[in-house]
Amino acid sequence: MTVPVDILAADAAGRIPSGVSLQYLAESRDRSAIVGIIFMVCFTGLLMIVRLYARVFIVKKTGLDDALAILTLMLYIAFVILSIVLINLGSGRHIEYIQYVLSLPTVRETEVLDFVAHILYTTALFLCRLSGLAFYFRLTARSSKLNLSIIIAAPLLLAAYLPQLFLLIFHCKPVTGLWPYEWQEEPKTYKCLSWGLVYSVNSGLSLACDMLMFVIPAVLIKGLHVSLEKKIKLSFVMFPGIFVIVISAIRVWLVAAGQWDSDGSWAYSPMLCVESAEIAGTLVALSVPAVKPVFGNLFAHMAEYTSSHTRSRSRSTKLHSLGHSKTIPSAAISTNRDSKRLINWSKIGMDDYEMMPSEVSVSRDILGGSRGSDRSEEARHKMHGSRSPGIRVTNEVNITRAQESEVRVETPRSRGS
């Protein structure tokens, strides 16, 4: 292992005790933490772009949840920048590296940057959760009970955020951005809460808030009057928050390790990576339902192309085998295509478009035969009555309890009906 220049310089200056190995001081997990943080912020930023595209160009309606999500992303990017700076300064190395290698001004700088970074981290999570509440509030606009529960949840999130913020700001008396070590000499005498105590309380409150954000979509899906299979499918869309809860629990463990382990700073880089993952996971979990229109339209167009291609080949094969020269009217195919487009876009502009699946049943009888089969066609119409085959679109999923809506689209009747 190559020993960095700063460690060699500190050793030459006599600042490193004889019992501390230079190879031990050179150990680092900085690169893996930085790569993980950069990957998460890039992935989250890309997903946010897709979300905004869906809201602006497909749904054509933005809301408070989108504005809060954008503000969260801005704070998240700032937090990522400070995290990378802190890691590069050496905050995630062994405690002996911080004590013997880093200069005292650098130690002070890392403490202040950590103070600012975690205010950004706490605020970003709070705004992101408010964005989730705004999204759920919009989905439950027709249910007074669910609306009331979300309105109650907002003050609870605020009640959890304010203690976290005040513990960070007033962790020392007098107020300072420093987190002085026992061996750190300062011109002023600070009476401070321990770093681990402040971060343990904040981590516990953050975990409770993540669990609250998980309960709300669980209640929403449980109240839907749909089959268990559809509820499970919706759960895959609405429940990525489970991973956020796991990440938040890991952060609690890392904070505890950082406080009560003699080499607490060694867990700092993984903790920054986990904190970045918590913000990213919360944004992703709340953005997955919002990007559903993009992939829904993509799959619908692919299905339309595949079905029309298969239908065309089937008809041509059937006509060739029967030896008929009758041409199927192009209006039938065009009407079918237009009807599918209508199905695909029928929910655009509705607030529940992002997460509500619809059950589509398409039935069409194209009556074929030779030119001399007009009588049999008329008899068939008399047997079926005046009803003409068409497209039935049933929206089986609704936020309100015991409320279903149906939309019927009739295709033009065939000639002679």
C-alpha positions as CSV (number, residue, x, y, z in Angstrom):
1,M,0.0,0.0,0.0
2,T,1.3,3.4,-1.0
3,V,1.5,5.9,1.9
4,P,0.1,9.3,0.9
5,V,2.3,12.4,1.1
6,D,0.3,14.1,3.9
7,I,0.9,11.1,6.2
8,L,4.6,11.0,5.4
9,A,4.8,14.8,6.0
10,A,3.0,14.4,9.4
11,D,5.3,11.5,10.3
12,A,8.4,13.6,9.4
13,A,7.1,16.4,11.6
14,G,6.8,14.0,14.5
15,R,3.1,14.3,14.9
16,I,2.4,10.6,14.6
17,P,3.1,8.4,17.7
18,S,5.4,5.5,17.2
19,G,2.7,3.0,17.9
20,V,0.5,4.0,15.0
21,S,1.3,2.3,11.7
22,L,1.5,4.5,8.5
23,Q,-0.3,1.8,6.5
24,Y,-3.1,1.9,9.0
25,L,-3.4,5.6,8.6
26,A,-3.4,5.2,4.8
27,E,-6.5,2.9,4.8
28,S,-9.5,4.5,3.1
29,R,-13.0,3.7,1.9
30,D,-13.4,7.1,0.3
31,R,-13.5,6.0,-3.4
32,S,-16.4,3.5,-3.0
33,A,-18.4,6.0,-0.9
34,I,-18.0,8.8,-3.5
35,V,-18.9,6.4,-6.4
36,G,-22.0,5.3,-4.6
37,I,-23.1,8.9,-3.8
38,I,-22.5,10.1,-7.4
39,F,-24.4,7.1,-8.8
40,M,-27.4,7.7,-6.6
41,V,-27.7,11.4,-7.3
42,C,-27.4,10.8,-11.1
43,F,-30.0,8.1,-11.0
44,T,-32.4,10.2,-8.9
45,G,-31.8,13.3,-11.2
46,L,-32.6,11.2,-14.3
47,L,-35.8,9.9,-12.7
48,M,-36.9,13.4,-11.7
49,I,-36.5,14.5,-15.3
50,V,-38.7,11.7,-16.5
51,R,-41.2,12.6,-13.7
52,L,-41.4,16.2,-14.8
53,Y,-41.7,15.2,-18.4
54,A,-44.7,13.0,-17.5
55,R,-46.3,15.7,-15.4
56,V,-45.8,18.6,-17.9
57,F,-46.3,16.9,-21.3
58,I,-48.4,13.8,-20.6
59,V,-50.6,14.6,-17.6
60,K,-50.3,18.3,-18.4
61,K,-50.8,19.2,-14.8
62,T,-48.2,20.0,-12.1
63,G,-48.8,20.4,-8.4
64,L,-47.3,21.3,-5.1
65,D,-45.7,17.8,-4.8
66,D,-43.7,18.5,-8.0
67,A,-42.4,21.8,-6.7
68,L,-41.4,20.3,-3.4
69,A,-39.7,17.4,-5.1
70,I,-37.7,19.9,-7.2
71,L,-36.7,21.9,-4.1
72,T,-35.7,18.6,-2.4
73,L,-33.5,17.7,-5.4
74,M,-31.7,21.0,-5.2
75,L,-30.9,20.5,-1.5
76,Y,-29.9,16.9,-2.2
77,I,-27.4,18.1,-4.8
78,A,-25.9,20.6,-2.3
79,F,-25.7,17.8,0.3
80,V,-23.9,15.5,-2.2
81,I,-21.4,18.3,-3.0
82,L,-20.6,18.8,0.7
83,S,-20.4,15.1,1.3
84,I,-17.8,14.6,-1.4
85,V,-15.8,17.6,0.0
86,L,-15.9,16.1,3.5
87,I,-14.8,12.7,2.3
88,N,-11.9,14.2,0.3
89,L,-10.8,16.2,3.4
90,G,-10.5,13.0,5.3
91,S,-13.6,13.0,7.6
92,G,-14.2,9.3,6.8
93,R,-10.7,8.1,7.7
94,H,-9.5,6.5,11.0
95,I,-9.8,8.8,14.0
96,E,-5.9,8.7,14.4
97,Y,-5.7,10.2,10.9
98,I,-7.9,13.1,11.9
99,Q,-6.0,13.6,15.1
100,Y,-2.5,13.3,13.9
101,V,-2.4,14.0,10.2
102,L,-5.1,16.7,9.6
103,S,-4.2,20.2,10.6
104,L,-6.4,21.9,13.2
105,P,-7.9,24.4,10.7
106,T,-8.8,21.5,8.5
107,V,-10.5,19.7,11.4
108,R,-12.5,22.9,12.1
109,E,-13.5,23.1,8.5
110,T,-14.8,19.5,8.4
111,E,-16.8,20.1,11.5
112,V,-18.5,23.2,10.1
113,L,-19.2,21.5,6.8
114,D,-20.7,18.5,8.6
115,F,-22.9,20.9,10.5
116,V,-24.2,22.6,7.3
117,A,-24.5,19.3,5.4
118,H,-26.7,17.7,8.0
119,I,-29.0,20.7,8.2
120,L,-29.4,20.3,4.4
121,Y,-30.0,16.6,4.8
122,T,-32.7,17.0,7.5
123,T,-34.4,19.7,5.6
124,A,-34.3,17.8,2.3
125,L,-36.0,14.8,3.9
126,F,-38.6,16.9,5.5
127,L,-39.5,18.6,2.1
128,C,-39.5,15.3,0.3
129,R,-42.0,13.9,2.8
130,L,-44.2,16.9,2.4
131,S,-44.1,16.3,-1.3
132,G,-45.3,12.8,-0.7
133,L,-48.1,14.0,1.5
134,A,-49.1,16.5,-1.2
135,F,-49.2,13.7,-3.7
136,Y,-51.3,11.4,-1.5
137,F,-53.6,14.4,-0.7
138,R,-54.3,14.9,-4.4
139,L,-55.0,11.2,-4.8
140,T,-57.5,11.1,-2.0
141,A,-59.3,14.3,-2.9
142,R,-62.7,12.4,-3.0
143,S,-62.3,10.8,0.4
144,S,-62.7,13.0,3.4
145,K,-61.4,10.5,5.9
146,L,-58.2,9.9,4.0
147,N,-57.8,13.6,3.4
148,L,-58.1,14.2,7.1
149,S,-55.5,11.6,8.0
150,I,-53.0,13.2,5.6
151,I,-53.7,16.7,7.0
152,I,-53.0,15.3,10.5
153,A,-49.8,13.7,9.2
154,A,-48.3,17.0,8.1
155,P,-48.0,18.6,11.6
156,L,-46.6,15.3,12.8
157,L,-43.8,15.6,10.3
158,L,-43.2,19.2,11.3
159,A,-43.1,18.1,15.0
160,A,-40.4,15.6,14.1
161,Y,-38.4,18.0,11.9
162,L,-38.2,20.9,14.4
163,P,-36.4,18.9,17.2
164,Q,-33.9,17.6,14.6
165,L,-33.2,21.1,13.4
166,F,-32.9,22.6,16.9
167,L,-30.6,19.8,18.1
168,L,-28.3,20.5,15.2
169,I,-28.3,24.3,15.6
170,F,-28.1,24.4,19.5
171,H,-25.9,21.3,20.0
172,C,-23.3,23.6,21.7
173,K,-23.4,26.5,24.1
174,P,-22.5,29.1,22.9
175,V,-24.0,28.3,19.4
176,T,-21.3,27.1,17.0
177,G,-20.9,25.0,13.9
178,L,-18.0,23.1,15.5
179,W,-18.1,19.6,17.0
180,P,-15.0,19.8,19.2
181,Y,-13.1,16.6,20.0
182,E,-11.8,16.1,23.5
183,W,-8.2,16.7,22.2
184,Q,-9.2,19.7,20.1
185,E,-8.0,23.0,21.6
186,E,-10.2,26.0,21.0
187,P,-10.0,29.7,22.2
188,K,-13.6,29.3,23.6
189,T,-14.9,26.7,26.0
190,Y,-17.9,25.0,24.5
191,K,-20.4,22.8,26.4
192,C,-21.7,20.5,23.7
193,L,-24.0,17.5,23.5
194,S,-22.3,14.5,22.2
195,W,-22.3,14.0,18.4
196,G,-23.7,10.5,18.8
197,L,-26.6,11.6,21.0
198,V,-27.7,14.3,18.6
199,Y,-27.5,12.0,15.5
200,S,-29.1,9.1,17.3
201,V,-32.1,11.1,18.2
202,N,-32.3,12.6,14.7
203,S,-32.0,9.1,13.1
204,G,-34.7,7.7,15.3
205,L,-37.1,10.5,14.4
206,S,-36.2,10.1,10.8
207,L,-37.0,6.4,10.9
208,A,-40.4,7.1,12.5
209,C,-41.2,9.6,9.8
210,D,-40.3,7.0,7.1
211,M,-42.6,4.5,8.7
212,L,-45.4,7.0,8.7
213,M,-44.9,7.7,5.0
214,F,-45.1,3.9,4.4
215,V,-48.4,3.5,6.3
216,I,-50.3,6.1,4.2
217,P,-50.0,4.2,0.9
218,A,-50.7,0.9,2.7
219,V,-54.0,2.4,3.9
220,L,-54.8,3.8,0.4
221,I,-54.3,0.4,-1.3
222,K,-56.1,-1.5,1.4
223,G,-59.2,0.6,0.9
224,L,-59.4,0.0,-2.8
225,H,-62.3,-2.2,-4.0
226,V,-60.2,-4.4,-6.3
227,S,-58.9,-7.9,-6.4
228,L,-56.0,-9.0,-4.3
229,E,-53.9,-9.5,-7.4
230,K,-54.4,-5.8,-8.4
231,K,-53.5,-4.7,-4.9
232,I,-50.3,-6.6,-5.0
233,K,-49.4,-5.0,-8.4
234,L,-50.1,-1.5,-6.9
235,S,-48.0,-2.4,-3.9
236,F,-45.0,-2.9,-6.2
237,V,-45.6,0.7,-7.4
238,M,-46.3,2.4,-4.1
239,F,-44.1,0.4,-1.7
240,P,-40.5,1.2,-2.6
241,G,-40.6,3.1,0.7
242,I,-39.9,-0.2,2.4
243,F,-36.3,0.1,1.2
244,V,-36.2,3.6,2.6
245,I,-37.1,2.2,6.0
246,V,-34.3,-0.3,5.7
247,I,-31.9,2.4,4.8
248,S,-33.0,4.6,7.7
249,A,-32.5,1.7,10.1
250,I,-29.0,1.1,8.7
251,R,-28.2,4.8,9.4
252,V,-29.3,4.4,13.0
253,W,-26.9,1.5,13.4
254,L,-24.0,3.5,11.7
255,V,-24.6,6.5,14.0
256,A,-24.5,4.2,17.0
257,A,-21.3,2.7,15.8
258,G,-19.8,6.1,15.1
259,Q,-20.5,7.3,18.6
260,W,-19.6,4.4,20.8
261,D,-16.8,2.9,18.8
262,S,-13.3,4.2,19.6
263,D,-12.7,4.6,15.8
264,G,-16.0,6.3,15.2
265,S,-14.9,8.3,12.2
266,W,-14.3,5.1,10.2
267,A,-18.1,4.8,9.8
268,Y,-18.5,8.3,8.6
269,S,-18.1,7.8,4.9
270,P,-20.6,4.8,4.8
271,M,-23.0,7.0,6.8
272,L,-22.8,9.8,4.3
273,C,-23.5,7.2,1.6
274,V,-26.5,5.8,3.5
275,E,-27.8,9.3,4.1
276,S,-27.6,10.1,0.4
277,A,-29.4,6.8,-0.3
278,E,-32.1,7.8,2.1
279,I,-32.8,11.0,0.3
280,A,-32.5,9.4,-3.1
281,G,-34.7,6.4,-2.0
282,T,-37.4,8.7,-0.7
283,L,-37.5,10.8,-3.9
284,V,-37.5,7.6,-6.0
285,A,-40.3,6.0,-4.0
286,L,-42.5,9.1,-4.4
287,S,-41.6,9.5,-8.1
288,V,-42.3,6.0,-9.3
289,P,-46.2,6.5,-9.4
290,A,-45.7,9.8,-11.2
291,V,-43.6,8.3,-14.0
292,K,-46.2,5.6,-14.7
293,P,-47.8,7.5,-17.6
294,V,-44.5,7.5,-19.5
295,F,-44.1,3.7,-19.3
296,G,-47.9,3.1,-19.6
297,N,-47.9,5.0,-23.0
298,L,-44.8,3.3,-24.1
299,F,-46.2,-0.2,-23.4
300,A,-49.5,0.8,-24.9
301,H,-48.0,1.8,-28.2
302,M,-45.8,-1.3,-28.3
303,A,-48.9,-3.5,-27.6
304,E,-50.9,-1.6,-30.3
305,Y,-48.2,-2.2,-32.9
306,T,-47.8,-5.9,-32.0
307,S,-51.5,-6.6,-32.0
308,S,-52.1,-4.7,-35.3
309,H,-49.2,-6.6,-36.9
310,T,-50.4,-9.9,-35.7
311,R,-54.0,-9.2,-36.7
312,S,-52.9,-8.1,-40.2
313,R,-50.9,-11.4,-40.7
314,S,-53.8,-13.5,-39.4
315,R,-56.3,-11.9,-41.7
316,S,-54.2,-12.2,-44.7
317,T,-53.5,-15.9,-44.0
318,K,-57.2,-16.6,-43.5
319,L,-58.3,-14.8,-46.6
320,H,-55.6,-16.6,-48.7
321,S,-56.6,-20.0,-47.3
322,L,-60.3,-19.4,-48.0
323,G,-59.6,-18.1,-51.5
324,H,-61.7,-15.0,-50.9
325,S,-61.0,-11.8,-52.7
326,K,-62.9,-9.6,-50.4
327,T,-61.0,-6.7,-48.9
328,I,-61.5,-5.8,-45.2
329,P,-62.4,-2.2,-44.9
330,S,-59.6,-0.1,-43.6
331,A,-62.1,1.9,-41.5
332,A,-62.4,-1.0,-39.1
333,I,-58.7,-1.1,-38.5
334,S,-58.5,2.7,-38.2
335,T,-61.4,2.8,-35.8
336,N,-59.8,0.1,-33.6
337,R,-56.5,2.0,-33.5
338,D,-58.2,5.3,-32.7
339,S,-60.2,3.6,-30.0
340,K,-57.1,2.2,-28.4
341,R,-55.6,5.7,-28.5
342,L,-58.7,6.9,-26.8
343,I,-58.3,4.3,-24.1
344,N,-54.7,5.1,-23.6
345,W,-55.3,8.8,-23.2
346,S,-58.7,8.7,-21.5
347,K,-57.2,9.3,-18.1
348,I,-54.9,12.2,-19.0
349,G,-55.6,15.2,-16.9
350,M,-57.1,13.2,-14.1
351,D,-55.4,13.4,-10.8
352,D,-55.3,9.7,-10.2
353,Y,-53.8,8.9,-13.7
354,E,-50.4,8.2,-12.3
355,M,-51.3,5.1,-10.2
356,M,-54.7,3.9,-11.3
357,P,-54.8,0.9,-13.7
358,S,-57.9,0.4,-15.9
359,E,-59.4,-2.9,-17.0
360,V,-60.0,-2.8,-20.8
361,S,-62.2,-5.2,-22.6
362,V,-62.2,-4.9,-26.4
363,S,-64.7,-7.0,-28.5
364,R,-65.2,-6.6,-32.2
365,D,-66.8,-8.9,-34.7
366,I,-65.8,-8.4,-38.3
367,L,-68.4,-10.2,-40.3
368,G,-66.8,-11.7,-43.3
369,G,-68.1,-13.8,-46.1
370,S,-68.6,-13.7,-49.9
371,R,-70.5,-11.1,-51.7
372,G,-73.7,-13.2,-51.7
373,S,-73.9,-13.4,-47.9
374,D,-76.0,-10.2,-47.4
375,R,-79.1,-12.2,-46.2
376,S,-77.1,-14.2,-43.6
377,E,-75.6,-11.0,-42.4
378,E,-79.0,-9.4,-42.0
379,A,-80.3,-12.5,-40.1
380,R,-77.3,-12.3,-37.8
381,H,-78.1,-8.6,-37.0
382,K,-81.7,-9.6,-36.2
383,M,-80.5,-12.3,-33.8
384,H,-78.2,-9.9,-31.9
385,G,-80.7,-7.1,-31.9
386,S,-79.7,-3.5,-32.5
387,R,-76.7,-3.6,-30.3
388,S,-73.4,-3.2,-32.2
389,P,-70.1,-4.5,-30.9
390,G,-67.9,-1.9,-29.4
391,I,-65.3,-1.1,-26.8
392,R,-66.0,-1.2,-23.1
393,V,-63.6,0.6,-20.7
394,T,-64.0,-0.1,-17.1
395,N,-62.0,1.8,-14.5
396,E,-62.0,-0.6,-11.6
397,V,-59.7,1.2,-9.3
398,N,-60.8,4.3,-7.4
399,I,-59.5,5.9,-4.2
400,T,-63.0,6.4,-2.8
401,R,-64.6,3.5,-1.1
402,A,-67.4,1.7,-2.9
403,Q,-67.2,4.0,-5.9
404,E,-66.7,2.7,-9.5
405,S,-66.9,4.5,-12.8
406,E,-67.6,3.2,-16.2
407,V,-67.0,4.7,-19.6
408,R,-68.6,3.2,-22.7
409,V,-67.4,4.1,-26.1
410,E,-69.5,2.8,-29.0
411,T,-68.0,2.3,-32.5
412,P,-70.1,3.3,-35.5
413,R,-72.6,0.7,-36.5
414,S,-71.9,-1.4,-39.5
415,R,-73.8,-0.8,-42.7
416,G,-77.3,-2.3,-42.7
417,S,-77.6,-2.5,-38.9
